[in-house]
Amino acid sequence: MSINATLIVQMIVFLILVWFTMKFVWPPIVAALDERAKKIAEGLSAADRAKADLAAANKRVEQQLSAARDDAAKRLADAERLAQQLVEEAKSRAAEEGAKIIAAAKAEAAQESVKAREALREQVAGLAVKGAESILRREVNAAVHAELLGRLKSEL
């Protein structure tokens, strides 16, 4: 066989191989490559969606944290205001109790003063009667001179 015939037979065999490859081998390889490219694209889009979901979740978490901080600050302010109000109420009650105690003490002191004055008047009246007895050198009867002694007490 000649080189030309060998070359022609090799070309025919090569063309059959190319046709066979294009008909039976190449389509499954292309389909597998297309499917792989599709899966990669889906994975990338899923990753992008997951990133977006993560960002949205982080944003919601930040909003909830901010709301919780605001709520805690509000509750703390309410508690401080309530504590201040309770302190003010306790102060006003203590002032009222103090005023009542002072008023009661003043009333008691006035009452004691009145009692002391009455006792002093009694003693002065007794001393006046004794003084009058010694001046007159005779006994003064308290029952007989009750009106006179009453006037004397009121004048003192």
Phi and psi in radians as a Rosetta constraint file:
Dihedral C 1 N 2 CA 2 C 2 CIRCULARHARMONIC -1.695 0.35
Dihedral N 2 CA 2 C 2 N 3 CIRCULARHARMONIC 2.883 0.35
Dihedral C 2 N 3 CA 3 C 3 CIRCULARHARMONIC -1.112 0.35
Dihedral N 3 CA 3 C 3 N 4 CIRCULARHARMONIC -0.553 0.35
Dihedral C 3 N 4 CA 4 C 4 CIRCULARHARMONIC -1.241 0.35
Dihedral N 4 CA 4 C 4 N 5 CIRCULARHARMONIC -0.688 0.35
Dihedral C 4 N 5 CA 5 C 5 CIRCULARHARMONIC -1.193 0.35
Dihedral N 5 CA 5 C 5 N 6 CIRCULARHARMONIC -0.692 0.35
Dihedral C 5 N 6 CA 6 C 6 CIRCULARHARMONIC -1.109 0.35
Dihedral N 6 CA 6 C 6 N 7 CIRCULARHARMONIC -0.739 0.35
Dihedral C 6 N 7 CA 7 C 7 CIRCULARHARMONIC -1.132 0.35
Dihedral N 7 CA 7 C 7 N 8 CIRCULARHARMONIC -0.695 0.35
Dihedral C 7 N 8 CA 8 C 8 CIRCULARHARMONIC -1.222 0.35
Dihedral N 8 CA 8 C 8 N 9 CIRCULARHARMONIC -0.738 0.35
Dihedral C 8 N 9 CA 9 C 9 CIRCULARHARMONIC -1.133 0.35
Dihedral N 9 CA 9 C 9 N 10 CIRCULARHARMONIC -0.716 0.35
Dihedral C 9 N 10 CA 10 C 10 CIRCULARHARMONIC -1.120 0.35
Dihedral N 10 CA 10 C 10 N 11 CIRCULARHARMONIC -0.638 0.35
Dihedral C 10 N 11 CA 11 C 11 CIRCULARHARMONIC -1.183 0.35
Dihedral N 11 CA 11 C 11 N 12 CIRCULARHARMONIC -0.688 0.35
Dihedral C 11 N 12 CA 12 C 12 CIRCULARHARMONIC -1.167 0.35
Dihedral N 12 CA 12 C 12 N 13 CIRCULARHARMONIC -0.758 0.35
Dihedral C 12 N 13 CA 13 C 13 CIRCULARHARMONIC -1.110 0.35
Dihedral N 13 CA 13 C 13 N 14 CIRCULARHARMONIC -0.719 0.35
Dihedral C 13 N 14 CA 14 C 14 CIRCULARHARMONIC -1.095 0.35
Dihedral N 14 CA 14 C 14 N 15 CIRCULARHARMONIC -0.736 0.35
Dihedral C 14 N 15 CA 15 C 15 CIRCULARHARMONIC -1.166 0.35
Dihedral N 15 CA 15 C 15 N 16 CIRCULARHARMONIC -0.650 0.35
Dihedral C 15 N 16 CA 16 C 16 CIRCULARHARMONIC -1.143 0.35
Dihedral N 16 CA 16 C 16 N 17 CIRCULARHARMONIC -0.737 0.35
Dihedral C 16 N 17 CA 17 C 17 CIRCULARHARMONIC -1.077 0.35
Dihedral N 17 CA 17 C 17 N 18 CIRCULARHARMONIC -0.746 0.35
Dihedral C 17 N 18 CA 18 C 18 CIRCULARHARMONIC -1.123 0.35
Dihedral N 18 CA 18 C 18 N 19 CIRCULARHARMONIC -0.792 0.35
Dihedral C 18 N 19 CA 19 C 19 CIRCULARHARMONIC -1.092 0.35
Dihedral N 19 CA 19 C 19 N 20 CIRCULARHARMONIC -0.787 0.35
Dihedral C 19 N 20 CA 20 C 20 CIRCULARHARMONIC -1.073 0.35
Dihedral N 20 CA 20 C 20 N 21 CIRCULARHARMONIC -0.762 0.35
Dihedral C 20 N 21 CA 21 C 21 CIRCULARHARMONIC -1.117 0.35
Dihedral N 21 CA 21 C 21 N 22 CIRCULARHARMONIC -0.782 0.35
Dihedral C 21 N 22 CA 22 C 22 CIRCULARHARMONIC -1.164 0.35
Dihedral N 22 CA 22 C 22 N 23 CIRCULARHARMONIC -0.563 0.35
Dihedral C 22 N 23 CA 23 C 23 CIRCULARHARMONIC -1.479 0.35
Dihedral N 23 CA 23 C 23 N 24 CIRCULARHARMONIC -0.753 0.35
Dihedral C 23 N 24 CA 24 C 24 CIRCULARHARMONIC -1.975 0.35
Dihedral N 24 CA 24 C 24 N 25 CIRCULARHARMONIC -0.510 0.35
Dihedral C 24 N 25 CA 25 C 25 CIRCULARHARMONIC -1.680 0.35
Dihedral N 25 CA 25 C 25 N 26 CIRCULARHARMONIC -0.788 0.35
Dihedral C 25 N 26 CA 26 C 26 CIRCULARHARMONIC -1.126 0.35
Dihedral N 26 CA 26 C 26 N 27 CIRCULARHARMONIC -0.772 0.35
Dihedral C 26 N 27 CA 27 C 27 CIRCULARHARMONIC -1.026 0.35
Dihedral N 27 CA 27 C 27 N 28 CIRCULARHARMONIC -0.774 0.35
Dihedral C 27 N 28 CA 28 C 28 CIRCULARHARMONIC -1.127 0.35
Dihedral N 28 CA 28 C 28 N 29 CIRCULARHARMONIC -0.627 0.35
Dihedral C 28 N 29 CA 29 C 29 CIRCULARHARMONIC -1.138 0.35
Dihedral N 29 CA 29 C 29 N 30 CIRCULARHARMONIC -0.796 0.35
Dihedral C 29 N 30 CA 30 C 30 CIRCULARHARMONIC -1.106 0.35
Dihedral N 30 CA 30 C 30 N 31 CIRCULARHARMONIC -0.727 0.35
Dihedral C 30 N 31 CA 31 C 31 CIRCULARHARMONIC -1.106 0.35
Dihedral N 31 CA 31 C 31 N 32 CIRCULARHARMONIC -0.753 0.35
Dihedral C 31 N 32 CA 32 C 32 CIRCULARHARMONIC -1.103 0.35
Dihedral N 32 CA 32 C 32 N 33 CIRCULARHARMONIC -0.736 0.35
Dihedral C 32 N 33 CA 33 C 33 CIRCULARHARMONIC -1.129 0.35
Dihedral N 33 CA 33 C 33 N 34 CIRCULARHARMONIC -0.724 0.35
Dihedral C 33 N 34 CA 34 C 34 CIRCULARHARMONIC -1.129 0.35
Dihedral N 34 CA 34 C 34 N 35 CIRCULARHARMONIC -0.732 0.35
Dihedral C 34 N 35 CA 35 C 35 CIRCULARHARMONIC -1.115 0.35
Dihedral N 35 CA 35 C 35 N 36 CIRCULARHARMONIC -0.720 0.35
Dihedral C 35 N 36 CA 36 C 36 CIRCULARHARMONIC -1.106 0.35
Dihedral N 36 CA 36 C 36 N 37 CIRCULARHARMONIC -0.750 0.35
Dihedral C 36 N 37 CA 37 C 37 CIRCULARHARMONIC -1.092 0.35
Dihedral N 37 CA 37 C 37 N 38 CIRCULARHARMONIC -0.682 0.35
Dihedral C 37 N 38 CA 38 C 38 CIRCULARHARMONIC -1.135 0.35
Dihedral N 38 CA 38 C 38 N 39 CIRCULARHARMONIC -0.770 0.35
Dihedral C 38 N 39 CA 39 C 39 CIRCULARHARMONIC -1.105 0.35
Dihedral N 39 CA 39 C 39 N 40 CIRCULARHARMONIC -0.700 0.35
Dihedral C 39 N 40 CA 40 C 40 CIRCULARHARMONIC -1.112 0.35
Dihedral N 40 CA 40 C 40 N 41 CIRCULARHARMONIC -0.750 0.35
Dihedral C 40 N 41 CA 41 C 41 CIRCULARHARMONIC -1.110 0.35
Dihedral N 41 CA 41 C 41 N 42 CIRCULARHARMONIC -0.737 0.35
Dihedral C 41 N 42 CA 42 C 42 CIRCULARHARMONIC -1.113 0.35
Dihedral N 42 CA 42 C 42 N 43 CIRCULARHARMONIC -0.717 0.35
Dihedral C 42 N 43 CA 43 C 43 CIRCULARHARMONIC -1.089 0.35
Dihedral N 43 CA 43 C 43 N 44 CIRCULARHARMONIC -0.740 0.35
Dihedral C 43 N 44 CA 44 C 44 CIRCULARHARMONIC -1.143 0.35
Dihedral N 44 CA 44 C 44 N 45 CIRCULARHARMONIC -0.707 0.35
Dihedral C 44 N 45 CA 45 C 45 CIRCULARHARMONIC -1.202 0.35
Dihedral N 45 CA 45 C 45 N 46 CIRCULARHARMONIC -0.630 0.35
Dihedral C 45 N 46 CA 46 C 46 CIRCULARHARMONIC -1.136 0.35
Dihedral N 46 CA 46 C 46 N 47 CIRCULARHARMONIC -0.666 0.35
Dihedral C 46 N 47 CA 47 C 47 CIRCULARHARMONIC -1.133 0.35
Dihedral N 47 CA 47 C 47 N 48 CIRCULARHARMONIC -0.713 0.35
Dihedral C 47 N 48 CA 48 C 48 CIRCULARHARMONIC -1.123 0.35
Dihedral N 48 CA 48 C 48 N 49 CIRCULARHARMONIC -0.738 0.35
Dihedral C 48 N 49 CA 49 C 49 CIRCULARHARMONIC -1.105 0.35
Dihedral N 49 CA 49 C 49 N 50 CIRCULARHARMONIC -0.714 0.35
Dihedral C 49 N 50 CA 50 C 50 CIRCULARHARMONIC -1.126 0.35
Dihedral N 50 CA 50 C 50 N 51 CIRCULARHARMONIC -0.685 0.35
Dihedral C 50 N 51 CA 51 C 51 CIRCULARHARMONIC -1.082 0.35
Dihedral N 51 CA 51 C 51 N 52 CIRCULARHARMONIC -0.775 0.35
Dihedral C 51 N 52 CA 52 C 52 CIRCULARHARMONIC -1.130 0.35
Dihedral N 52 CA 52 C 52 N 53 CIRCULARHARMONIC -0.742 0.35
Dihedral C 52 N 53 CA 53 C 53 CIRCULARHARMONIC -1.101 0.35
Dihedral N 53 CA 53 C 53 N 54 CIRCULARHARMONIC -0.711 0.35
Dihedral C 53 N 54 CA 54 C 54 CIRCULARHARMONIC -1.111 0.35
Dihedral N 54 CA 54 C 54 N 55 CIRCULARHARMONIC -0.745 0.35
Dihedral C 54 N 55 CA 55 C 55 CIRCULARHARMONIC -1.109 0.35
Dihedral N 55 CA 55 C 55 N 56 CIRCULARHARMONIC -0.726 0.35
Dihedral C 55 N 56 CA 56 C 56 CIRCULARHARMONIC -1.138 0.35
Dihedral N 56 CA 56 C 56 N 57 CIRCULARHARMONIC -0.718 0.35
Dihedral C 56 N 57 CA 57 C 57 CIRCULARHARMONIC -1.124 0.35
Dihedral N 57 CA 57 C 57 N 58 CIRCULARHARMONIC -0.732 0.35
Dihedral C 57 N 58 CA 58 C 58 CIRCULARHARMONIC -1.079 0.35
Dihedral N 58 CA 58 C 58 N 59 CIRCULARHARMONIC -0.686 0.35
Dihedral C 58 N 59 CA 59 C 59 CIRCULARHARMONIC -1.136 0.35
Dihedral N 59 CA 59 C 59 N 60 CIRCULARHARMONIC -0.755 0.35
Dihedral C 59 N 60 CA 60 C 60 CIRCULARHARMONIC -1.108 0.35
Dihedral N 60 CA 60 C 60 N 61 CIRCULARHARMONIC -0.711 0.35
Dihedral C 60 N 61 CA 61 C 61 CIRCULARHARMONIC -1.096 0.35
Dihedral N 61 CA 61 C 61 N 62 CIRCULARHARMONIC -0.761 0.35
Dihedral C 61 N 62 CA 62 C 62 CIRCULARHARMONIC -1.087 0.35
Dihedral N 62 CA 62 C 62 N 63 CIRCULARHARMONIC -0.713 0.35
Dihedral C 62 N 63 CA 63 C 63 CIRCULARHARMONIC -1.117 0.35
Dihedral N 63 CA 63 C 63 N 64 CIRCULARHARMONIC -0.746 0.35
Dihedral C 63 N 64 CA 64 C 64 CIRCULARHARMONIC -1.160 0.35
Dihedral N 64 CA 64 C 64 N 65 CIRCULARHARMONIC -0.692 0.35
Dihedral C 64 N 65 CA 65 C 65 CIRCULARHARMONIC -1.113 0.35
Dihedral N 65 CA 65 C 65 N 66 CIRCULARHARMONIC -0.729 0.35
Dihedral C 65 N 66 CA 66 C 66 CIRCULARHARMONIC -1.104 0.35
Dihedral N 66 CA 66 C 66 N 67 CIRCULARHARMONIC -0.752 0.35
Dihedral C 66 N 67 CA 67 C 67 CIRCULARHARMONIC -1.122 0.35
Dihedral N 67 CA 67 C 67 N 68 CIRCULARHARMONIC -0.691 0.35
Dihedral C 67 N 68 CA 68 C 68 CIRCULARHARMONIC -1.147 0.35
Dihedral N 68 CA 68 C 68 N 69 CIRCULARHARMONIC -0.714 0.35
Dihedral C 68 N 69 CA 69 C 69 CIRCULARHARMONIC -1.092 0.35
Dihedral N 69 CA 69 C 69 N 70 CIRCULARHARMONIC -0.776 0.35
Dihedral C 69 N 70 CA 70 C 70 CIRCULARHARMONIC -1.083 0.35
Dihedral N 70 CA 70 C 70 N 71 CIRCULARHARMONIC -0.742 0.35
Dihedral C 70 N 71 CA 71 C 71 CIRCULARHARMONIC -1.109 0.35
Dihedral N 71 CA 71 C 71 N 72 CIRCULARHARMONIC -0.740 0.35
Dihedral C 71 N 72 CA 72 C 72 CIRCULARHARMONIC -1.124 0.35
Dihedral N 72 CA 72 C 72 N 73 CIRCULARHARMONIC -0.727 0.35
Dihedral C 72 N 73 CA 73 C 73 CIRCULARHARMONIC -1.117 0.35
Dihedral N 73 CA 73 C 73 N 74 CIRCULARHARMONIC -0.702 0.35
Dihedral C 73 N 74 CA 74 C 74 CIRCULARHARMONIC -1.139 0.35
Dihedral N 74 CA 74 C 74 N 75 CIRCULARHARMONIC -0.757 0.35
Dihedral C 74 N 75 CA 75 C 75 CIRCULARHARMONIC -1.141 0.35
Dihedral N 75 CA 75 C 75 N 76 CIRCULARHARMONIC -0.660 0.35
Dihedral C 75 N 76 CA 76 C 76 CIRCULARHARMONIC -1.126 0.35
Dihedral N 76 CA 76 C 76 N 77 CIRCULARHARMONIC -0.750 0.35
Dihedral C 76 N 77 CA 77 C 77 CIRCULARHARMONIC -1.113 0.35
Dihedral N 77 CA 77 C 77 N 78 CIRCULARHARMONIC -0.716 0.35
Dihedral C 77 N 78 CA 78 C 78 CIRCULARHARMONIC -1.092 0.35
Dihedral N 78 CA 78 C 78 N 79 CIRCULARHARMONIC -0.732 0.35
Dihedral C 78 N 79 CA 79 C 79 CIRCULARHARMONIC -1.139 0.35
Dihedral N 79 CA 79 C 79 N 80 CIRCULARHARMONIC -0.720 0.35
Dihedral C 79 N 80 CA 80 C 80 CIRCULARHARMONIC -1.125 0.35
Dihedral N 80 CA 80 C 80 N 81 CIRCULARHARMONIC -0.730 0.35
Dihedral C 80 N 81 CA 81 C 81 CIRCULARHARMONIC -1.122 0.35
Dihedral N 81 CA 81 C 81 N 82 CIRCULARHARMONIC -0.722 0.35
Dihedral C 81 N 82 CA 82 C 82 CIRCULARHARMONIC -1.127 0.35
Dihedral N 82 CA 82 C 82 N 83 CIRCULARHARMONIC -0.724 0.35
Dihedral C 82 N 83 CA 83 C 83 CIRCULARHARMONIC -1.101 0.35
Dihedral N 83 CA 83 C 83 N 84 CIRCULARHARMONIC -0.749 0.35
Dihedral C 83 N 84 CA 84 C 84 CIRCULARHARMONIC -1.093 0.35
Dihedral N 84 CA 84 C 84 N 85 CIRCULARHARMONIC -0.715 0.35
Dihedral C 84 N 85 CA 85 C 85 CIRCULARHARMONIC -1.126 0.35
Dihedral N 85 CA 85 C 85 N 86 CIRCULARHARMONIC -0.728 0.35
Dihedral C 85 N 86 CA 86 C 86 CIRCULARHARMONIC -1.117 0.35
Dihedral N 86 CA 86 C 86 N 87 CIRCULARHARMONIC -0.696 0.35
Dihedral C 86 N 87 CA 87 C 87 CIRCULARHARMONIC -1.107 0.35
Dihedral N 87 CA 87 C 87 N 88 CIRCULARHARMONIC -0.761 0.35
Dihedral C 87 N 88 CA 88 C 88 CIRCULARHARMONIC -1.116 0.35
Dihedral N 88 CA 88 C 88 N 89 CIRCULARHARMONIC -0.724 0.35
Dihedral C 88 N 89 CA 89 C 89 CIRCULARHARMONIC -1.111 0.35
Dihedral N 89 CA 89 C 89 N 90 CIRCULARHARMONIC -0.720 0.35
Dihedral C 89 N 90 CA 90 C 90 CIRCULARHARMONIC -1.122 0.35
Dihedral N 90 CA 90 C 90 N 91 CIRCULARHARMONIC -0.702 0.35
Dihedral C 90 N 91 CA 91 C 91 CIRCULARHARMONIC -1.094 0.35
Dihedral N 91 CA 91 C 91 N 92 CIRCULARHARMONIC -0.777 0.35
Dihedral C 91 N 92 CA 92 C 92 CIRCULARHARMONIC -1.165 0.35
Dihedral N 92 CA 92 C 92 N 93 CIRCULARHARMONIC -0.684 0.35
Dihedral C 92 N 93 CA 93 C 93 CIRCULARHARMONIC -1.111 0.35
Dihedral N 93 CA 93 C 93 N 94 CIRCULARHARMONIC -0.712 0.35
Dihedral C 93 N 94 CA 94 C 94 CIRCULARHARMONIC -1.133 0.35
Dihedral N 94 CA 94 C 94 N 95 CIRCULARHARMONIC -0.686 0.35
Dihedral C 94 N 95 CA 95 C 95 CIRCULARHARMONIC -1.135 0.35
Dihedral N 95 CA 95 C 95 N 96 CIRCULARHARMONIC -0.720 0.35
Dihedral C 95 N 96 CA 96 C 96 CIRCULARHARMONIC -1.114 0.35
Dihedral N 96 CA 96 C 96 N 97 CIRCULARHARMONIC -0.772 0.35
Dihedral C 96 N 97 CA 97 C 97 CIRCULARHARMONIC -1.093 0.35
Dihedral N 97 CA 97 C 97 N 98 CIRCULARHARMONIC -0.724 0.35
Dihedral C 97 N 98 CA 98 C 98 CIRCULARHARMONIC -1.073 0.35
Dihedral N 98 CA 98 C 98 N 99 CIRCULARHARMONIC -0.742 0.35
Dihedral C 98 N 99 CA 99 C 99 CIRCULARHARMONIC -1.118 0.35
Dihedral N 99 CA 99 C 99 N 100 CIRCULARHARMONIC -0.697 0.35
Dihedral C 99 N 100 CA 100 C 100 CIRCULARHARMONIC -1.127 0.35
Dihedral N 100 CA 100 C 100 N 101 CIRCULARHARMONIC -0.747 0.35
Dihedral C 100 N 101 CA 101 C 101 CIRCULARHARMONIC -1.124 0.35
Dihedral N 101 CA 101 C 101 N 102 CIRCULARHARMONIC -0.744 0.35
Dihedral C 101 N 102 CA 102 C 102 CIRCULARHARMONIC -1.125 0.35
Dihedral N 102 CA 102 C 102 N 103 CIRCULARHARMONIC -0.752 0.35
Dihedral C 102 N 103 CA 103 C 103 CIRCULARHARMONIC -1.099 0.35
Dihedral N 103 CA 103 C 103 N 104 CIRCULARHARMONIC -0.738 0.35
Dihedral C 103 N 104 CA 104 C 104 CIRCULARHARMONIC -1.121 0.35
Dihedral N 104 CA 104 C 104 N 105 CIRCULARHARMONIC -0.714 0.35
Dihedral C 104 N 105 CA 105 C 105 CIRCULARHARMONIC -1.139 0.35
Dihedral N 105 CA 105 C 105 N 106 CIRCULARHARMONIC -0.714 0.35
Dihedral C 105 N 106 CA 106 C 106 CIRCULARHARMONIC -1.121 0.35
Dihedral N 106 CA 106 C 106 N 107 CIRCULARHARMONIC -0.739 0.35
Dihedral C 106 N 107 CA 107 C 107 CIRCULARHARMONIC -1.110 0.35
Dihedral N 107 CA 107 C 107 N 108 CIRCULARHARMONIC -0.750 0.35
Dihedral C 107 N 108 CA 108 C 108 CIRCULARHARMONIC -1.126 0.35
Dihedral N 108 CA 108 C 108 N 109 CIRCULARHARMONIC -0.710 0.35
Dihedral C 108 N 109 CA 109 C 109 CIRCULARHARMONIC -1.119 0.35
Dihedral N 109 CA 109 C 109 N 110 CIRCULARHARMONIC -0.722 0.35
Dihedral C 109 N 110 CA 110 C 110 CIRCULARHARMONIC -1.120 0.35
Dihedral N 110 CA 110 C 110 N 111 CIRCULARHARMONIC -0.701 0.35
Dihedral C 110 N 111 CA 111 C 111 CIRCULARHARMONIC -1.138 0.35
Dihedral N 111 CA 111 C 111 N 112 CIRCULARHARMONIC -0.762 0.35
Dihedral C 111 N 112 CA 112 C 112 CIRCULARHARMONIC -1.104 0.35
Dihedral N 112 CA 112 C 112 N 113 CIRCULARHARMONIC -0.662 0.35
Dihedral C 112 N 113 CA 113 C 113 CIRCULARHARMONIC -1.107 0.35
Dihedral N 113 CA 113 C 113 N 114 CIRCULARHARMONIC -0.752 0.35
Dihedral C 113 N 114 CA 114 C 114 CIRCULARHARMONIC -1.104 0.35
Dihedral N 114 CA 114 C 114 N 115 CIRCULARHARMONIC -0.745 0.35
Dihedral C 114 N 115 CA 115 C 115 CIRCULARHARMONIC -1.098 0.35
Dihedral N 115 CA 115 C 115 N 116 CIRCULARHARMONIC -0.740 0.35
Dihedral C 115 N 116 CA 116 C 116 CIRCULARHARMONIC -1.122 0.35
Dihedral N 116 CA 116 C 116 N 117 CIRCULARHARMONIC -0.701 0.35
Dihedral C 116 N 117 CA 117 C 117 CIRCULARHARMONIC -1.113 0.35
Dihedral N 117 CA 117 C 117 N 118 CIRCULARHARMONIC -0.742 0.35
Dihedral C 117 N 118 CA 118 C 118 CIRCULARHARMONIC -1.093 0.35
Dihedral N 118 CA 118 C 118 N 119 CIRCULARHARMONIC -0.763 0.35
Dihedral C 118 N 119 CA 119 C 119 CIRCULARHARMONIC -1.110 0.35
Dihedral N 119 CA 119 C 119 N 120 CIRCULARHARMONIC -0.717 0.35
Dihedral C 119 N 120 CA 120 C 120 CIRCULARHARMONIC -1.123 0.35
Dihedral N 120 CA 120 C 120 N 121 CIRCULARHARMONIC -0.717 0.35
Dihedral C 120 N 121 CA 121 C 121 CIRCULARHARMONIC -1.086 0.35
Dihedral N 121 CA 121 C 121 N 122 CIRCULARHARMONIC -0.741 0.35
Dihedral C 121 N 122 CA 122 C 122 CIRCULARHARMONIC -1.054 0.35
Dihedral N 122 CA 122 C 122 N 123 CIRCULARHARMONIC -0.782 0.35
Dihedral C 122 N 123 CA 123 C 123 CIRCULARHARMONIC -1.153 0.35
Dihedral N 123 CA 123 C 123 N 124 CIRCULARHARMONIC -0.734 0.35
Dihedral C 123 N 124 CA 124 C 124 CIRCULARHARMONIC -1.131 0.35
Dihedral N 124 CA 124 C 124 N 125 CIRCULARHARMONIC -0.687 0.35
Dihedral C 124 N 125 CA 125 C 125 CIRCULARHARMONIC -1.115 0.35
Dihedral N 125 CA 125 C 125 N 126 CIRCULARHARMONIC -0.728 0.35
Dihedral C 125 N 126 CA 126 C 126 CIRCULARHARMONIC -1.092 0.35
Dihedral N 126 CA 126 C 126 N 127 CIRCULARHARMONIC -0.755 0.35
Dihedral C 126 N 127 CA 127 C 127 CIRCULARHARMONIC -1.118 0.35
Dihedral N 127 CA 127 C 127 N 128 CIRCULARHARMONIC -0.656 0.35
Dihedral C 127 N 128 CA 128 C 128 CIRCULARHARMONIC -1.139 0.35
Dihedral N 128 CA 128 C 128 N 129 CIRCULARHARMONIC -0.724 0.35
Dihedral C 128 N 129 CA 129 C 129 CIRCULARHARMONIC -1.109 0.35
Dihedral N 129 CA 129 C 129 N 130 CIRCULARHARMONIC -0.781 0.35
Dihedral C 129 N 130 CA 130 C 130 CIRCULARHARMONIC -1.097 0.35
Dihedral N 130 CA 130 C 130 N 131 CIRCULARHARMONIC -0.734 0.35
Dihedral C 130 N 131 CA 131 C 131 CIRCULARHARMONIC -1.088 0.35
Dihedral N 131 CA 131 C 131 N 132 CIRCULARHARMONIC -0.703 0.35
Dihedral C 131 N 132 CA 132 C 132 CIRCULARHARMONIC -1.169 0.35
Dihedral N 132 CA 132 C 132 N 133 CIRCULARHARMONIC -0.666 0.35
Dihedral C 132 N 133 CA 133 C 133 CIRCULARHARMONIC -1.096 0.35
Dihedral N 133 CA 133 C 133 N 134 CIRCULARHARMONIC -0.771 0.35
Dihedral C 133 N 134 CA 134 C 134 CIRCULARHARMONIC -1.217 0.35
Dihedral N 134 CA 134 C 134 N 135 CIRCULARHARMONIC -0.560 0.35
Dihedral C 134 N 135 CA 135 C 135 CIRCULARHARMONIC -1.259 0.35
Dihedral N 135 CA 135 C 135 N 136 CIRCULARHARMONIC -0.770 0.35
Dihedral C 135 N 136 CA 136 C 136 CIRCULARHARMONIC -1.425 0.35
Dihedral N 136 CA 136 C 136 N 137 CIRCULARHARMONIC -0.269 0.35
Dihedral C 136 N 137 CA 137 C 137 CIRCULARHARMONIC 1.049 0.35
Dihedral N 137 CA 137 C 137 N 138 CIRCULARHARMONIC 0.581 0.35
Dihedral C 137 N 138 CA 138 C 138 CIRCULARHARMONIC -2.635 0.35
Dihedral N 138 CA 138 C 138 N 139 CIRCULARHARMONIC 2.907 0.35
Dihedral C 138 N 139 CA 139 C 139 CIRCULARHARMONIC -1.434 0.35
Dihedral N 139 CA 139 C 139 N 140 CIRCULARHARMONIC 2.413 0.35
Dihedral C 139 N 140 CA 140 C 140 CIRCULARHARMONIC -1.810 0.35
Dihedral N 140 CA 140 C 140 N 141 CIRCULARHARMONIC 2.211 0.35
Dihedral C 140 N 141 CA 141 C 141 CIRCULARHARMONIC -1.508 0.35
Dihedral N 141 CA 141 C 141 N 142 CIRCULARHARMONIC 2.126 0.35
Dihedral C 141 N 142 CA 142 C 142 CIRCULARHARMONIC -1.171 0.35
Dihedral N 142 CA 142 C 142 N 143 CIRCULARHARMONIC -0.607 0.35
Dihedral C 142 N 143 CA 143 C 143 CIRCULARHARMONIC -1.193 0.35
Dihedral N 143 CA 143 C 143 N 144 CIRCULARHARMONIC -0.661 0.35
Dihedral C 143 N 144 CA 144 C 144 CIRCULARHARMONIC -1.271 0.35
Dihedral N 144 CA 144 C 144 N 145 CIRCULARHARMONIC -0.667 0.35
Dihedral C 144 N 145 CA 145 C 145 CIRCULARHARMONIC -1.833 0.35
Dihedral N 145 CA 145 C 145 N 146 CIRCULARHARMONIC 0.570 0.35
Dihedral C 145 N 146 CA 146 C 146 CIRCULARHARMONIC -1.086 0.35
Dihedral N 146 CA 146 C 146 N 147 CIRCULARHARMONIC -0.708 0.35
Dihedral C 146 N 147 CA 147 C 147 CIRCULARHARMONIC -1.126 0.35
Dihedral N 147 CA 147 C 147 N 148 CIRCULARHARMONIC -0.754 0.35
Dihedral C 147 N 148 CA 148 C 148 CIRCULARHARMONIC -1.086 0.35
Dihedral N 148 CA 148 C 148 N 149 CIRCULARHARMONIC -0.763 0.35
Dihedral C 148 N 149 CA 149 C 149 CIRCULARHARMONIC -1.164 0.35
Dihedral N 149 CA 149 C 149 N 150 CIRCULARHARMONIC -0.647 0.35
Dihedral C 149 N 150 CA 150 C 150 CIRCULARHARMONIC -1.095 0.35
Dihedral N 150 CA 150 C 150 N 151 CIRCULARHARMONIC -0.754 0.35
Dihedral C 150 N 151 CA 151 C 151 CIRCULARHARMONIC -1.086 0.35
Dihedral N 151 CA 151 C 151 N 152 CIRCULARHARMONIC -0.701 0.35
Dihedral C 151 N 152 CA 152 C 152 CIRCULARHARMONIC -1.104 0.35
Dihedral N 152 CA 152 C 152 N 153 CIRCULARHARMONIC -0.743 0.35
Dihedral C 152 N 153 CA 153 C 153 CIRCULARHARMONIC -1.093 0.35
Dihedral N 153 CA 153 C 153 N 154 CIRCULARHARMONIC -0.760 0.35
Dihedral C 153 N 154 CA 154 C 154 CIRCULARHARMONIC -1.178 0.35
Dihedral N 154 CA 154 C 154 N 155 CIRCULARHARMONIC -0.549 0.35
Dihedral C 154 N 155 CA 155 C 155 CIRCULARHARMONIC -1.260 0.35
Dihedral N 155 CA 155 C 155 N 156 CIRCULARHARMONIC -0.541 0.35
